[in-house]
Amino acid sequence: MDVRRTIGWNLRRLRVDRGLSQERLALEAEIDRSYVGRVERGRENVTVATLEAFAKVLSVRVSELFAEIDPKDARPQSLRSGRKRKVS
């Protein structure tokens, strides 16, 4: 897996684990929601500043976004549609 896809995979996994929608992550990171989607799909070259913003919102170290992925792992699930729980 290339680095962009690895970052996208981990971003989605961490976001879903925390119950955040792409919209909520984007709002709290002060980034456009469509950009979050492109990052999760591995279609964007992400800057260090953007990685730091994502990590801050997700309460993880930036290095977590580079964690190696086991090829046997299933793609992170989507969140249910509707309102998402608020993270404080």
PDB file of N, CA, C and O in Angstrom:
ATOM      1  N   MET A   1       0.848  -1.169   0.000  1.00  0.00           N
ATOM      2  CA  MET A   1       0.000   0.000   0.000  1.00  0.00           C
ATOM      3  C   MET A   1       0.904   1.247   0.000  1.00  0.00           C
ATOM      4  O   MET A   1       1.899   1.290   0.723  1.00  0.00           O
ATOM      5  N   ASP A   2       0.562   2.240  -0.797  1.00  0.00           N
ATOM      6  CA  ASP A   2       1.385   3.453  -0.806  1.00  0.00           C
ATOM      7  C   ASP A   2       1.051   4.326   0.404  1.00  0.00           C
ATOM      8  O   ASP A   2       0.045   4.106   1.078  1.00  0.00           O
ATOM      9  N   VAL A   3       1.889   5.304   0.669  1.00  0.00           N
ATOM     10  CA  VAL A   3       1.762   6.130   1.870  1.00  0.00           C
ATOM     11  C   VAL A   3       0.444   6.891   1.902  1.00  0.00           C
ATOM     12  O   VAL A   3      -0.187   6.983   2.956  1.00  0.00           O
ATOM     13  N   ARG A   4       0.015   7.440   0.766  1.00  0.00           N
ATOM     14  CA  ARG A   4      -1.261   8.181   0.763  1.00  0.00           C
ATOM     15  C   ARG A   4      -2.424   7.274   1.143  1.00  0.00           C
ATOM     16  O   ARG A   4      -3.311   7.675   1.896  1.00  0.00           O
ATOM     17  N   ARG A   5      -2.416   6.056   0.623  1.00  0.00           N
ATOM     18  CA  ARG A   5      -3.496   5.117   0.962  1.00  0.00           C
ATOM     19  C   ARG A   5      -3.407   4.692   2.426  1.00  0.00           C
ATOM     20  O   ARG A   5      -4.430   4.511   3.085  1.00  0.00           O
ATOM     21  N   THR A   6      -2.179   4.533   2.935  1.00  0.00           N
ATOM     22  CA  THR A   6      -1.991   4.175   4.343  1.00  0.00           C
ATOM     23  C   THR A   6      -2.547   5.269   5.246  1.00  0.00           C
ATOM     24  O   THR A   6      -3.266   4.977   6.201  1.00  0.00           O
ATOM     25  N   ILE A   7      -2.221   6.523   4.952  1.00  0.00           N
ATOM     26  CA  ILE A   7      -2.731   7.642   5.737  1.00  0.00           C
ATOM     27  C   ILE A   7      -4.250   7.679   5.665  1.00  0.00           C
ATOM     28  O   ILE A   7      -4.915   7.849   6.687  1.00  0.00           O
ATOM     29  N   GLY A   8      -4.804   7.522   4.469  1.00  0.00           N
ATOM     30  CA  GLY A   8      -6.254   7.540   4.303  1.00  0.00           C
ATOM     31  C   GLY A   8      -6.949   6.434   5.075  1.00  0.00           C
ATOM     32  O   GLY A   8      -7.978   6.655   5.713  1.00  0.00           O
ATOM     33  N   TRP A   9      -6.373   5.241   5.010  1.00  0.00           N
ATOM     34  CA  TRP A   9      -6.936   4.077   5.713  1.00  0.00           C
ATOM     35  C   TRP A   9      -6.960   4.350   7.216  1.00  0.00           C
ATOM     36  O   TRP A   9      -7.979   4.155   7.880  1.00  0.00           O
ATOM     37  N   ASN A  10      -5.818   4.806   7.741  1.00  0.00           N
ATOM     38  CA  ASN A  10      -5.724   5.071   9.176  1.00  0.00           C
ATOM     39  C   ASN A  10      -6.606   6.231   9.600  1.00  0.00           C
ATOM     40  O   ASN A  10      -7.199   6.191  10.678  1.00  0.00           O
ATOM     41  N   LEU A  11      -6.703   7.257   8.777  1.00  0.00           N
ATOM     42  CA  LEU A  11      -7.569   8.385   9.090  1.00  0.00           C
ATOM     43  C   LEU A  11      -9.013   7.909   9.213  1.00  0.00           C
ATOM     44  O   LEU A  11      -9.702   8.241  10.178  1.00  0.00           O
ATOM     45  N   ARG A  12      -9.459   7.143   8.249  1.00  0.00           N
ATOM     46  CA  ARG A  12     -10.841   6.640   8.292  1.00  0.00           C
ATOM     47  C   ARG A  12     -11.058   5.736   9.507  1.00  0.00           C
ATOM     48  O   ARG A  12     -12.070   5.856  10.196  1.00  0.00           O
ATOM     49  N   ARG A  13     -10.111   4.834   9.770  1.00  0.00           N
ATOM     50  CA  ARG A  13     -10.227   3.911  10.902  1.00  0.00           C
ATOM     51  C   ARG A  13     -10.343   4.685  12.220  1.00  0.00           C
ATOM     52  O   ARG A  13     -11.220   4.403  13.036  1.00  0.00           O
ATOM     53  N   LEU A  14      -9.465   5.648  12.418  1.00  0.00           N
ATOM     54  CA  LEU A  14      -9.472   6.429  13.648  1.00  0.00           C
ATOM     55  C   LEU A  14     -10.726   7.293  13.761  1.00  0.00           C
ATOM     56  O   LEU A  14     -11.304   7.418  14.840  1.00  0.00           O
ATOM     57  N   ARG A  15     -11.138   7.881  12.659  1.00  0.00           N
ATOM     58  CA  ARG A  15     -12.338   8.725  12.647  1.00  0.00           C
ATOM     59  C   ARG A  15     -13.582   7.913  13.003  1.00  0.00           C
ATOM     60  O   ARG A  15     -14.389   8.329  13.834  1.00  0.00           O
ATOM     61  N   VAL A  16     -13.728   6.755  12.368  1.00  0.00           N
ATOM     62  CA  VAL A  16     -14.891   5.898  12.625  1.00  0.00           C
ATOM     63  C   VAL A  16     -14.856   5.362  14.058  1.00  0.00           C
ATOM     64  O   VAL A  16     -15.889   5.299  14.725  1.00  0.00           O
ATOM     65  N   ASP A  17     -13.660   4.974  14.533  1.00  0.00           N
ATOM     66  CA  ASP A  17     -13.537   4.485  15.917  1.00  0.00           C
ATOM     67  C   ASP A  17     -14.022   5.518  16.921  1.00  0.00           C
ATOM     68  O   ASP A  17     -14.540   5.166  17.981  1.00  0.00           O
ATOM     69  N   ARG A  18     -13.855   6.793  16.589  1.00  0.00           N
ATOM     70  CA  ARG A  18     -14.250   7.864  17.500  1.00  0.00           C
ATOM     71  C   ARG A  18     -15.673   8.365  17.221  1.00  0.00           C
ATOM     72  O   ARG A  18     -16.160   9.278  17.886  1.00  0.00           O
ATOM     73  N   GLY A  19     -16.321   7.762  16.241  1.00  0.00           N
ATOM     74  CA  GLY A  19     -17.699   8.126  15.941  1.00  0.00           C
ATOM     75  C   GLY A  19     -17.847   9.487  15.288  1.00  0.00           C
ATOM     76  O   GLY A  19     -18.896  10.119  15.403  1.00  0.00           O
ATOM     77  N   LEU A  20     -16.800   9.948  14.598  1.00  0.00           N
ATOM     78  CA  LEU A  20     -16.842  11.247  13.937  1.00  0.00           C
ATOM     79  C   LEU A  20     -17.216  11.095  12.468  1.00  0.00           C
ATOM     80  O   LEU A  20     -16.722  10.197  11.787  1.00  0.00           O
ATOM     81  N   SER A  21     -18.070  11.956  11.990  1.00  0.00           N
ATOM     82  CA  SER A  21     -18.351  12.011  10.555  1.00  0.00           C
ATOM     83  C   SER A  21     -17.211  12.755   9.870  1.00  0.00           C
ATOM     84  O   SER A  21     -16.428  13.443  10.524  1.00  0.00           O
ATOM     85  N   GLN A  22     -17.124  12.615   8.563  1.00  0.00           N
ATOM     86  CA  GLN A  22     -16.142  13.400   7.814  1.00  0.00           C
ATOM     87  C   GLN A  22     -16.406  14.887   8.028  1.00  0.00           C
ATOM     88  O   GLN A  22     -15.476  15.680   8.169  1.00  0.00           O
ATOM     89  N   GLU A  23     -17.661  15.245   8.050  1.00  0.00           N
ATOM     90  CA  GLU A  23     -18.033  16.645   8.229  1.00  0.00           C
ATOM     91  C   GLU A  23     -17.560  17.181   9.578  1.00  0.00           C
ATOM     92  O   GLU A  23     -17.022  18.286   9.646  1.00  0.00           O
ATOM     93  N   ARG A  24     -17.752  16.414  10.649  1.00  0.00           N
ATOM     94  CA  ARG A  24     -17.337  16.847  11.990  1.00  0.00           C
ATOM     95  C   ARG A  24     -15.818  16.947  12.069  1.00  0.00           C
ATOM     96  O   ARG A  24     -15.289  17.911  12.621  1.00  0.00           O
ATOM     97  N   LEU A  25     -15.111  15.956  11.519  1.00  0.00           N
ATOM     98  CA  LEU A  25     -13.647  15.996  11.505  1.00  0.00           C
ATOM     99  C   LEU A  25     -13.164  17.225  10.753  1.00  0.00           C
ATOM    100  O   LEU A  25     -12.274  17.938  11.219  1.00  0.00           O
ATOM    101  N   ALA A  26     -13.749  17.469   9.597  1.00  0.00           N
ATOM    102  CA  ALA A  26     -13.359  18.623   8.784  1.00  0.00           C
ATOM    103  C   ALA A  26     -13.617  19.931   9.523  1.00  0.00           C
ATOM    104  O   ALA A  26     -12.770  20.825   9.518  1.00  0.00           O
ATOM    105  N   LEU A  27     -14.767  20.046  10.150  1.00  0.00           N
ATOM    106  CA  LEU A  27     -15.120  21.256  10.878  1.00  0.00           C
ATOM    107  C   LEU A  27     -14.124  21.517  12.004  1.00  0.00           C
ATOM    108  O   LEU A  27     -13.622  22.632  12.145  1.00  0.00           O
ATOM    109  N   GLU A  28     -13.842  20.501  12.797  1.00  0.00           N
ATOM    110  CA  GLU A  28     -12.947  20.678  13.939  1.00  0.00           C
ATOM    111  C   GLU A  28     -11.495  20.886  13.510  1.00  0.00           C
ATOM    112  O   GLU A  28     -10.735  21.547  14.218  1.00  0.00           O
ATOM    113  N   ALA A  29     -11.097  20.328  12.353  1.00  0.00           N
ATOM    114  CA  ALA A  29      -9.733  20.493  11.846  1.00  0.00           C
ATOM    115  C   ALA A  29      -9.611  21.731  10.953  1.00  0.00           C
ATOM    116  O   ALA A  29      -8.520  22.069  10.494  1.00  0.00           O
ATOM    117  N   GLU A  30     -10.754  22.407  10.711  1.00  0.00           N
ATOM    118  CA  GLU A  30     -10.804  23.588   9.845  1.00  0.00           C
ATOM    119  C   GLU A  30     -10.314  23.269   8.433  1.00  0.00           C
ATOM    120  O   GLU A  30      -9.490  23.978   7.856  1.00  0.00           O
ATOM    121  N   ILE A  31     -10.860  22.169   7.900  1.00  0.00           N
ATOM    122  CA  ILE A  31     -10.515  21.669   6.566  1.00  0.00           C
ATOM    123  C   ILE A  31     -11.827  21.377   5.844  1.00  0.00           C
ATOM    124  O   ILE A  31     -12.827  21.045   6.481  1.00  0.00           O
ATOM    125  N   ASP A  32     -11.826  21.497   4.525  1.00  0.00           N
ATOM    126  CA  ASP A  32     -13.012  21.212   3.734  1.00  0.00           C
ATOM    127  C   ASP A  32     -13.393  19.731   3.813  1.00  0.00           C
ATOM    128  O   ASP A  32     -12.519  18.866   3.751  1.00  0.00           O
ATOM    129  N   ARG A  33     -14.689  19.433   3.950  1.00  0.00           N
ATOM    130  CA  ARG A  33     -15.153  18.049   4.082  1.00  0.00           C
ATOM    131  C   ARG A  33     -14.795  17.200   2.875  1.00  0.00           C
ATOM    132  O   ARG A  33     -14.423  16.037   3.033  1.00  0.00           O
ATOM    133  N   SER A  34     -14.899  17.749   1.684  1.00  0.00           N
ATOM    134  CA  SER A  34     -14.580  16.963   0.494  1.00  0.00           C
ATOM    135  C   SER A  34     -13.091  16.592   0.457  1.00  0.00           C
ATOM    136  O   SER A  34     -12.710  15.554  -0.085  1.00  0.00           O
ATOM    137  N   TYR A  35     -12.262  17.456   1.041  1.00  0.00           N
ATOM    138  CA  TYR A  35     -10.826  17.170   1.130  1.00  0.00           C
ATOM    139  C   TYR A  35     -10.584  15.965   2.036  1.00  0.00           C
ATOM    140  O   TYR A  35      -9.747  15.115   1.733  1.00  0.00           O
ATOM    141  N   VAL A  36     -11.322  15.891   3.153  1.00  0.00           N
ATOM    142  CA  VAL A  36     -11.204  14.749   4.064  1.00  0.00           C
ATOM    143  C   VAL A  36     -11.515  13.457   3.299  1.00  0.00           C
ATOM    144  O   VAL A  36     -10.798  12.466   3.430  1.00  0.00           O
ATOM    145  N   GLY A  37     -12.574  13.475   2.512  1.00  0.00           N
ATOM    146  CA  GLY A  37     -12.943  12.296   1.726  1.00  0.00           C
ATOM    147  C   GLY A  37     -11.851  11.895   0.744  1.00  0.00           C
ATOM    148  O   GLY A  37     -11.560  10.710   0.580  1.00  0.00           O
ATOM    149  N   ARG A  38     -11.247  12.885   0.090  1.00  0.00           N
ATOM    150  CA  ARG A  38     -10.164  12.578  -0.863  1.00  0.00           C
ATOM    151  C   ARG A  38      -8.941  12.022  -0.145  1.00  0.00           C
ATOM    152  O   ARG A  38      -8.264  11.134  -0.663  1.00  0.00           O
ATOM    153  N   VAL A  39      -8.657  12.543   1.050  1.00  0.00           N
ATOM    154  CA  VAL A  39      -7.531  12.010   1.825  1.00  0.00           C
ATOM    155  C   VAL A  39      -7.812  10.564   2.197  1.00  0.00           C
ATOM    156  O   VAL A  39      -6.938   9.708   2.063  1.00  0.00           O
ATOM    157  N   GLU A  40      -9.020  10.283   2.662  1.00  0.00           N
ATOM    158  CA  GLU A  40      -9.372   8.914   3.057  1.00  0.00           C
ATOM    159  C   GLU A  40      -9.299   7.951   1.877  1.00  0.00           C
ATOM    160  O   GLU A  40      -9.026   6.766   2.069  1.00  0.00           O
ATOM    161  N   ARG A  41      -9.535   8.430   0.681  1.00  0.00           N
ATOM    162  CA  ARG A  41      -9.446   7.575  -0.510  1.00  0.00           C
ATOM    163  C   ARG A  41      -8.029   7.511  -1.073  1.00  0.00           C
ATOM    164  O   ARG A  41      -7.791   6.829  -2.070  1.00  0.00           O
ATOM    165  N   GLY A  42      -7.081   8.217  -0.441  1.00  0.00           N
ATOM    166  CA  GLY A  42      -5.687   8.189  -0.885  1.00  0.00           C
ATOM    167  C   GLY A  42      -5.442   9.005  -2.134  1.00  0.00           C
ATOM    168  O   GLY A  42      -4.521   8.704  -2.894  1.00  0.00           O
ATOM    169  N   ARG A  43      -6.248  10.034  -2.367  1.00  0.00           N
ATOM    170  CA  ARG A  43      -6.150  10.836  -3.584  1.00  0.00           C
ATOM    171  C   ARG A  43      -5.471  12.192  -3.378  1.00  0.00           C
ATOM    172  O   ARG A  43      -5.330  12.966  -4.325  1.00  0.00           O
ATOM    173  N   GLU A  44      -5.053  12.479  -2.150  1.00  0.00           N
ATOM    174  CA  GLU A  44      -4.441  13.774  -1.853  1.00  0.00           C
ATOM    175  C   GLU A  44      -3.058  13.590  -1.236  1.00  0.00           C
ATOM    176  O   GLU A  44      -2.819  12.642  -0.488  1.00  0.00           O
ATOM    177  N   ASN A  45      -2.154  14.510  -1.562  1.00  0.00           N
ATOM    178  CA  ASN A  45      -0.879  14.616  -0.875  1.00  0.00           C
ATOM    179  C   ASN A  45      -1.115  15.550   0.302  1.00  0.00           C
ATOM    180  O   ASN A  45      -1.368  16.740   0.113  1.00  0.00           O
ATOM    181  N   VAL A  46      -1.035  15.029   1.489  1.00  0.00           N
ATOM    182  CA  VAL A  46      -1.391  15.771   2.683  1.00  0.00           C
ATOM    183  C   VAL A  46      -0.165  16.502   3.237  1.00  0.00           C
ATOM    184  O   VAL A  46       0.931  15.943   3.281  1.00  0.00           O
ATOM    185  N   THR A  47      -0.359  17.749   3.657  1.00  0.00           N
ATOM    186  CA  THR A  47       0.737  18.499   4.259  1.00  0.00           C
ATOM    187  C   THR A  47       0.909  18.096   5.726  1.00  0.00           C
ATOM    188  O   THR A  47       0.014  17.511   6.336  1.00  0.00           O
ATOM    189  N   VAL A  48       2.066  18.419   6.265  1.00  0.00           N
ATOM    190  CA  VAL A  48       2.327  18.146   7.673  1.00  0.00           C
ATOM    191  C   VAL A  48       1.329  18.904   8.547  1.00  0.00           C
ATOM    192  O   VAL A  48       0.856  18.369   9.550  1.00  0.00           O
ATOM    193  N   ALA A  49       1.010  20.125   8.184  1.00  0.00           N
ATOM    194  CA  ALA A  49       0.049  20.916   8.955  1.00  0.00           C
ATOM    195  C   ALA A  49      -1.323  20.235   8.988  1.00  0.00           C
ATOM    196  O   ALA A  49      -1.994  20.236  10.020  1.00  0.00           O
ATOM    197  N   THR A  50      -1.733  19.665   7.874  1.00  0.00           N
ATOM    198  CA  THR A  50      -3.024  18.967   7.817  1.00  0.00           C
ATOM    199  C   THR A  50      -2.979  17.705   8.667  1.00  0.00           C
ATOM    200  O   THR A  50      -3.933  17.403   9.384  1.00  0.00           O
ATOM    201  N   LEU A  51      -1.878  16.968   8.591  1.00  0.00           N
ATOM    202  CA  LEU A  51      -1.730  15.768   9.426  1.00  0.00           C
ATOM    203  C   LEU A  51      -1.801  16.140  10.907  1.00  0.00           C
ATOM    204  O   LEU A  51      -2.427  15.437  11.700  1.00  0.00           O
ATOM    205  N   GLU A  52      -1.161  17.237  11.270  1.00  0.00           N
ATOM    206  CA  GLU A  52      -1.203  17.691  12.661  1.00  0.00           C
ATOM    207  C   GLU A  52      -2.632  18.058  13.072  1.00  0.00           C
ATOM    208  O   GLU A  52      -3.053  17.748  14.186  1.00  0.00           O
ATOM    209  N   ALA A  53      -3.371  18.711  12.189  1.00  0.00           N
ATOM    210  CA  ALA A  53      -4.755  19.087  12.490  1.00  0.00           C
ATOM    211  C   ALA A  53      -5.616  17.844  12.697  1.00  0.00           C
ATOM    212  O   ALA A  53      -6.398  17.780  13.645  1.00  0.00           O
ATOM    213  N   PHE A  54      -5.473  16.849  11.805  1.00  0.00           N
ATOM    214  CA  PHE A  54      -6.228  15.598  11.958  1.00  0.00           C
ATOM    215  C   PHE A  54      -5.869  14.918  13.272  1.00  0.00           C
ATOM    216  O   PHE A  54      -6.752  14.493  14.016  1.00  0.00           O
ATOM    217  N   ALA A  55      -4.576  14.815  13.558  1.00  0.00           N
ATOM    218  CA  ALA A  55      -4.114  14.134  14.769  1.00  0.00           C
ATOM    219  C   ALA A  55      -4.643  14.822  16.026  1.00  0.00           C
ATOM    220  O   ALA A  55      -5.027  14.156  16.988  1.00  0.00           O
ATOM    221  N   LYS A  56      -4.663  16.142  16.016  1.00  0.00           N
ATOM    222  CA  LYS A  56      -5.155  16.884  17.177  1.00  0.00           C
ATOM    223  C   LYS A  56      -6.629  16.573  17.425  1.00  0.00           C
ATOM    224  O   LYS A  56      -7.026  16.292  18.556  1.00  0.00           O
ATOM    225  N   VAL A  57      -7.433  16.623  16.374  1.00  0.00           N
ATOM    226  CA  VAL A  57      -8.869  16.347  16.519  1.00  0.00           C
ATOM    227  C   VAL A  57      -9.097  14.909  16.981  1.00  0.00           C
ATOM    228  O   VAL A  57      -9.982  14.648  17.795  1.00  0.00           O
ATOM    229  N   LEU A  58      -8.298  13.979  16.461  1.00  0.00           N
ATOM    230  CA  LEU A  58      -8.454  12.561  16.785  1.00  0.00           C
ATOM    231  C   LEU A  58      -7.754  12.165  18.084  1.00  0.00           C
ATOM    232  O   LEU A  58      -7.877  11.027  18.536  1.00  0.00           O
ATOM    233  N   SER A  59      -7.020  13.106  18.684  1.00  0.00           N
ATOM    234  CA  SER A  59      -6.276  12.862  19.939  1.00  0.00           C
ATOM    235  C   SER A  59      -5.279  11.718  19.803  1.00  0.00           C
ATOM    236  O   SER A  59      -5.209  10.829  20.651  1.00  0.00           O
ATOM    237  N   VAL A  60      -4.506  11.760  18.715  1.00  0.00           N
ATOM    238  CA  VAL A  60      -3.459  10.765  18.482  1.00  0.00           C
ATOM    239  C   VAL A  60      -2.182  11.494  18.053  1.00  0.00           C
ATOM    240  O   VAL A  60      -2.207  12.679  17.719  1.00  0.00           O
ATOM    241  N   ARG A  61      -1.074  10.761  18.071  1.00  0.00           N
ATOM    242  CA  ARG A  61       0.165  11.304  17.520  1.00  0.00           C
ATOM    243  C   ARG A  61       0.100  11.186  16.002  1.00  0.00           C
ATOM    244  O   ARG A  61      -0.561  10.291  15.476  1.00  0.00           O
ATOM    245  N   VAL A  62       0.774  12.077  15.305  1.00  0.00           N
ATOM    246  CA  VAL A  62       0.801  12.049  13.841  1.00  0.00           C
ATOM    247  C   VAL A  62       1.272  10.685  13.343  1.00  0.00           C
ATOM    248  O   VAL A  62       0.795  10.201  12.317  1.00  0.00           O
ATOM    249  N   SER A  63       2.194  10.069  14.055  1.00  0.00           N
ATOM    250  CA  SER A  63       2.729   8.769  13.639  1.00  0.00           C
ATOM    251  C   SER A  63       1.650   7.699  13.519  1.00  0.00           C
ATOM    252  O   SER A  63       1.812   6.746  12.757  1.00  0.00           O
ATOM    253  N   GLU A  64       0.540   7.844  14.267  1.00  0.00           N
ATOM    254  CA  GLU A  64      -0.570   6.877  14.181  1.00  0.00           C
ATOM    255  C   GLU A  64      -1.160   6.831  12.769  1.00  0.00           C
ATOM    256  O   GLU A  64      -1.695   5.805  12.349  1.00  0.00           O
ATOM    257  N   LEU A  65      -1.060   7.935  12.050  1.00  0.00           N
ATOM    258  CA  LEU A  65      -1.616   7.986  10.699  1.00  0.00           C
ATOM    259  C   LEU A  65      -0.738   7.228   9.698  1.00  0.00           C
ATOM    260  O   LEU A  65      -1.157   6.973   8.569  1.00  0.00           O
ATOM    261  N   PHE A  66       0.476   6.870  10.116  1.00  0.00           N
ATOM    262  CA  PHE A  66       1.400   6.138   9.249  1.00  0.00           C
ATOM    263  C   PHE A  66       1.513   4.658   9.634  1.00  0.00           C
ATOM    264  O   PHE A  66       2.341   3.940   9.073  1.00  0.00           O
ATOM    265  N   ALA A  67       0.704   4.203  10.569  1.00  0.00           N
ATOM    266  CA  ALA A  67       0.772   2.811  11.036  1.00  0.00           C
ATOM    267  C   ALA A  67       0.582   1.846   9.867  1.00  0.00           C
ATOM    268  O   ALA A  67      -0.296   2.032   9.024  1.00  0.00           O
ATOM    269  N   GLU A  68       1.430   0.806   9.834  1.00  0.00           N
ATOM    270  CA  GLU A  68       1.308  -0.184   8.767  1.00  0.00           C
ATOM    271  C   GLU A  68      -0.016  -0.922   8.885  1.00  0.00           C
ATOM    272  O   GLU A  68      -0.530  -1.155   9.979  1.00  0.00           O
ATOM    273  N   ILE A  69      -0.545  -1.277   7.737  1.00  0.00           N
ATOM    274  CA  ILE A  69      -1.842  -1.945   7.667  1.00  0.00           C
ATOM    275  C   ILE A  69      -1.639  -3.396   7.289  1.00  0.00           C
ATOM    276  O   ILE A  69      -0.901  -3.714   6.357  1.00  0.00           O
ATOM    277  N   ASP A  70      -2.304  -4.271   8.026  1.00  0.00           N
ATOM    278  CA  ASP A  70      -2.274  -5.690   7.686  1.00  0.00           C
ATOM    279  C   ASP A  70      -3.145  -5.881   6.450  1.00  0.00           C
ATOM    280  O   ASP A  70      -4.325  -5.530   6.470  1.00  0.00           O
ATOM    281  N   PRO A  71      -2.580  -6.436   5.369  1.00  0.00           N
ATOM    282  CA  PRO A  71      -3.368  -6.612   4.138  1.00  0.00           C
ATOM    283  C   PRO A  71      -4.636  -7.444   4.334  1.00  0.00           C
ATOM    284  O   PRO A  71      -5.551  -7.382   3.512  1.00  0.00           O
ATOM    285  N   LYS A  72      -4.695  -8.223   5.421  1.00  0.00           N
ATOM    286  CA  LYS A  72      -5.866  -9.056   5.684  1.00  0.00           C
ATOM    287  C   LYS A  72      -6.997  -8.260   6.348  1.00  0.00           C
ATOM    288  O   LYS A  72      -8.136  -8.723   6.396  1.00  0.00           O
ATOM    289  N   ASP A  73      -6.679  -7.057   6.862  1.00  0.00           N
ATOM    290  CA  ASP A  73      -7.698  -6.245   7.529  1.00  0.00           C
ATOM    291  C   ASP A  73      -8.758  -5.773   6.536  1.00  0.00           C
ATOM    292  O   ASP A  73      -8.452  -5.380   5.410  1.00  0.00           O
ATOM    293  N   ALA A  74      -9.997  -5.823   6.981  1.00  0.00           N
ATOM    294  CA  ALA A  74     -11.100  -5.315   6.165  1.00  0.00           C
ATOM    295  C   ALA A  74     -11.095  -3.796   6.213  1.00  0.00           C
ATOM    296  O   ALA A  74     -10.631  -3.198   7.183  1.00  0.00           O
ATOM    297  N   ARG A  75     -11.611  -3.181   5.169  1.00  0.00           N
ATOM    298  CA  ARG A  75     -11.722  -1.721   5.125  1.00  0.00           C
ATOM    299  C   ARG A  75     -12.562  -1.261   6.311  1.00  0.00           C
ATOM    300  O   ARG A  75     -13.571  -1.889   6.629  1.00  0.00           O
ATOM    301  N   PRO A  76     -12.160  -0.171   6.973  1.00  0.00           N
ATOM    302  CA  PRO A  76     -12.956   0.327   8.106  1.00  0.00           C
ATOM    303  C   PRO A  76     -14.404   0.577   7.688  1.00  0.00           C
ATOM    304  O   PRO A  76     -14.676   1.090   6.603  1.00  0.00           O
ATOM    305  N   GLN A  77     -15.308   0.209   8.563  1.00  0.00           N
ATOM    306  CA  GLN A  77     -16.736   0.354   8.288  1.00  0.00           C
ATOM    307  C   GLN A  77     -17.141   1.822   8.224  1.00  0.00           C
ATOM    308  O   GLN A  77     -16.454   2.695   8.755  1.00  0.00           O
ATOM    309  N   SER A  78     -18.255   2.074   7.573  1.00  0.00           N
ATOM    310  CA  SER A  78     -18.843   3.414   7.539  1.00  0.00           C
ATOM    311  C   SER A  78     -19.650   3.622   8.806  1.00  0.00           C
ATOM    312  O   SER A  78     -20.062   2.664   9.462  1.00  0.00           O
ATOM    313  N   LEU A  79     -19.868   4.870   9.138  1.00  0.00           N
ATOM    314  CA  LEU A  79     -20.756   5.175  10.252  1.00  0.00           C
ATOM    315  C   LEU A  79     -22.194   5.061   9.782  1.00  0.00           C
ATOM    316  O   LEU A  79     -22.488   5.233   8.599  1.00  0.00           O
ATOM    317  N   ARG A  80     -23.091   4.769  10.719  1.00  0.00           N
ATOM    318  CA  ARG A  80     -24.520   4.780  10.387  1.00  0.00           C
ATOM    319  C   ARG A  80     -24.887   6.179   9.945  1.00  0.00           C
ATOM    320  O   ARG A  80     -24.297   7.161  10.396  1.00  0.00           O
ATOM    321  N   SER A  81     -25.869   6.265   9.059  1.00  0.00           N
ATOM    322  CA  SER A  81     -26.312   7.594   8.627  1.00  0.00           C
ATOM    323  C   SER A  81     -27.137   8.221   9.762  1.00  0.00           C
ATOM    324  O   SER A  81     -27.599   7.535  10.675  1.00  0.00           O
ATOM    325  N   GLY A  82     -27.302   9.522   9.673  1.00  0.00           N
ATOM    326  CA  GLY A  82     -28.023  10.250  10.715  1.00  0.00           C
ATOM    327  C   GLY A  82     -27.057  10.993  11.614  1.00  0.00           C
ATOM    328  O   GLY A  82     -25.872  11.122  11.309  1.00  0.00           O
ATOM    329  N   ARG A  83     -27.574  11.472  12.710  1.00  0.00           N
ATOM    330  CA  ARG A  83     -26.735  12.258  13.624  1.00  0.00           C
ATOM    331  C   ARG A  83     -25.654  11.396  14.253  1.00  0.00           C
ATOM    332  O   ARG A  83     -25.880  10.241  14.616  1.00  0.00           O
ATOM    333  N   LYS A  84     -24.484  11.984  14.368  1.00  0.00           N
ATOM    334  CA  LYS A  84     -23.347  11.306  14.977  1.00  0.00           C
ATOM    335  C   LYS A  84     -23.210  11.822  16.399  1.00  0.00           C
ATOM    336  O   LYS A  84     -23.578  12.959  16.695  1.00  0.00           O
ATOM    337  N   ARG A  85     -22.682  10.982  17.274  1.00  0.00           N
ATOM    338  CA  ARG A  85     -22.513  11.438  18.653  1.00  0.00           C
ATOM    339  C   ARG A  85     -21.424  12.509  18.697  1.00  0.00           C
ATOM    340  O   ARG A  85     -20.490  12.509  17.895  1.00  0.00           O
ATOM    341  N   LYS A  86     -21.570  13.396  19.630  1.00  0.00           N
ATOM    342  CA  LYS A  86     -20.622  14.484  19.804  1.00  0.00           C
ATOM    343  C   LYS A  86     -19.454  14.012  20.639  1.00  0.00           C
ATOM    344  O   LYS A  86     -19.645  13.316  21.636  1.00  0.00           O
ATOM    345  N   VAL A  87     -18.257  14.376  20.249  1.00  0.00           N
ATOM    346  CA  VAL A  87     -17.069  14.045  21.015  1.00  0.00           C
ATOM    347  C   VAL A  87     -16.617  15.298  21.728  1.00  0.00           C
ATOM    348  O   VAL A  87     -16.462  16.349  21.107  1.00  0.00           O
ATOM    349  N   SER A  88     -16.404  15.195  23.030  1.00  0.00           N
ATOM    350  CA  SER A  88     -16.017  16.398  23.782  1.00  0.00           C
ATOM    351  C   SER A  88     -14.531  16.484  23.978  1.00  0.00           C
ATOM    352  O   SER A  88     -14.043  17.435  24.590  1.00  0.00           O
TER     353      SER A  88
END
